[in-house]
Amino acid sequence: MKKNTFLHSGDLGDIIYSLPTIKRLGGGILYLNPASNSTVKDYPIKTKLSIAAINSLRPILAMQEYIDDVLIWNGENPDYNLDLFRSNIRFNNLAISHMDALGINEVKIENQWITYRNKRQLSKPYLINRSVRYHGNYVEWVKILNIIKDHSLFIGLPKEHEIFEYTFEVKIPYYPTPTIIDLVETINSCEKIFCNQSFAHAIAEGLAHPLHCEVFRPYPAAVFANKVTSQYF
């Protein structure tokens, strides 16, 4: 039986939000494009999906029962071009944008689309992640930190950790996650993650892991309606 083929040009969070569409269409082979441009005319991408990023992402994708293989795109003609979401972005949810682009009428995404079972022992119950973009609610962060700052670890890039501590005048221990599998396993091991609209947030949504997410209101592209594991501020 011929397997469906899918193409995506990144970035990493966009690929995670394309997975519910791949799953809904029966799964198959995912081609990832390490090029500087989207395959959709007039909708360029701002970041390049590197070979290193693909190699880091491949293990967690390959673990999903609906992904048969993850390959580097070399000009193959896919059955489904997931890059089409760029010309059809809904400003409330990137996962739904992918479905819309491929003709799937859906207003609610299933609760979980990433399966990962391994856990590790963490020294504190909560995780914090805040990327350098998509900020929206400084005051709510201050309220949250008054409660969780002594019970949290920070994950993400070292520079993000530095900026977070400077911005909120707190000291949060840094917990390195050098690979995407490390990131997934760490998120899967915490009691709850507090984050903004970031790659770590996309992973937590895919895992259906308890999260509390800061919303960037001009572009609330990662807010899921009626998702029982997710809260937003």
N, C-alpha and C positions, 0 to 999 in steps of 0.2 A: 504493500500500500504506500502510495506517495505521501510524504510528510509535508505539511504546510511549511512555507518559508516566510520569515519576517525580516524586515530591515529596520534598523534604528541607527541614527547618527549621534545620539547622546544629547545632553549631558547625563551624568550618572543618575540623578534624581528622576529625569524624564524616563529613563529606561525602566526604573523601578515602577513608575506610574503607568507604564505600558503593559506591565505583566497581567493585570486583570483582563485586558483585551486579548492578549495571546491565549490566556487560559480559556476565555469565553469562546474563542474561535477554534478550540480543540488542540492548541499547542503545536509544537513542531520545532523547526530549526531556526535559531535566531542569529542573523548576521549583524555584526556591529561594525560601524564605519569609522575608521580612524582618520577621517579627513577634516579639513577646516571648514567645510561648507555642508549645509543640509542638502539633501537631494530634491528638495522642494524649491522651485524657482521663486525668487524674491523674498524668501524667508531664511536668511542666513542665521547661523548659530554663533554665539559669542565665545564659546569655549570649544577646544578641540578634544575629542575623545582619543586619548593616547593608547598605544599598544599596551603600555604598563597598566593603565586603568582597566582596559579590557581584561587583561590577565588577572587582575585583582578581583574583578567582578565575576569572572567566569565560574569559579567554584560554587558560589552560592546560587547562581542561576542554574547550573548543571544539576544541583540537588533537587530542583523542583520537578515533580513528576510530569508536568506538561511541557518541559523543555527537553528536547531530544539531543540537542547539541548547540554550542555557542561557537561561531566561527567568525573569522575576519572577513569582511565583505571585500570582494575583488571584482565587482561589476556584475554579479549575478542579478538576474531579474526576479525579485521576490513575488510571492503571491500577495503579500500585504506589506505596503510601505508605511511603517509607523510614523515616519517623518511628516506625513500629511497632517498630523495634529497641529503642526505649527501654523497652518493656514486656517485652523478651525478652533483656536484656543477659546475655551470657556473660562471666564475670569473667576470662576469659583472652584474649579477642580480639574487638575491635569489628567487624572485617570479617566474622567468622563469625556474630556476633550479627545483622548485617543479613541474611545469608543465611538463618539460622534463622527470622527473623521473616517472611520471604516464602516459607517452605516449601522452601528448598533445603537438602538434607542434605549438608553438607560439613564436613570436619574439617581440610582443608588448602587454603590459598589459593595460587593461582598466584604465581610469583615476581615478576612485573612486571605492573602495570596502568596505569602512566603512561609514555608515550613522549615523550621530549624529546631532541633531538640536539645542540643548540647547547652550546658550551662557551666558557669564557673563561680567560684566563691569570691564575692566582692566585699571589701572592708566596710562599705557604707551602702545603705539601701537605695539611694537615689542617684540618678545621673543628670548632669546638666550639659547641654550643648547649645551654643549660640554662634552661628556663622556671622561673617562680617556684613552681610546684607540681609534684607527683609526683616527690619526691626519695626516695632509698632507700639510697645507698651512698657515704657521704663518704669512707671509707677507700680504696675502689677508685679513686675520682677522684684522690686524692692520688698513688696509685701510677701511674696513667695520666699525670698531669700531669708527674711527674718525668721521663717519657720524651718527651712531645710538646709541652710548653709553649713551647719555642723554635721549634716548627715548625707553629704553629697560628694560625688567625684565629677570632675569635668572631663568630657571626651571631645575629641575634635583635633584641630591643628594647634600646635603650640602657640602660634600667634593669636588665634581665637581665644585661647585661655588667657593670654596676657591682656588682651583688650577687655575681656569680660571682667577680670579682677580689677583693672584700672577703672572701668566704667562704673562698677557697683561698689567699689572700695571694700572688697571682700577677699578672703583667702580660701580658695577651694582646691584641694589636692588634684593634681593632673594625673589622669589614667591613660596611658598610651594605647592606641589601637592601630598598630602599624599596617594591618591588612583589613580588607572588607570583611573577611570571615571573623577576625578579631572584633570588629565593630558590631557585627550581627550577634555574635555570642555574648558580648558584654551587655548590649541592650536587652537581649533575651534573659539575662541573669539579674537585672535590677528589679526593684519593686515598681518603679515608675521613672520615666524620663521627662525632664522639663527642657523644652527646646524651642527654637523658632523654625520657620519653614526652611529646612536644610536637608541634606542627604541623610543624616541620622534620623530626622523626622520621617522621611520617606520609608526608611527601613523599619522604623517602629510601627508605622501605619500598616506596612505589609505583613509584619509579624502579628498584628492585632495586639500589640503590647500596650499596657496602660501608659498614656502620655498626656502631657499638658503643654499645649503649643501656643506660642506667641504668633498672632496673625498679622501679616503685613497687609493692612486694609486696602491700599491702592491696588493690590494684586493678590487676593486671598486664594491662590491657586492650589492650595493643599488642604482645604477644609472639607471634611466629609460629613454629609448629613446623616444623622441617626446612627453614627458609629459608636457602639457602646463602650469601646475602650478608649475613646478619644475625647479630650476636653480642650477648649480653645479660649484664649484671652486676648 
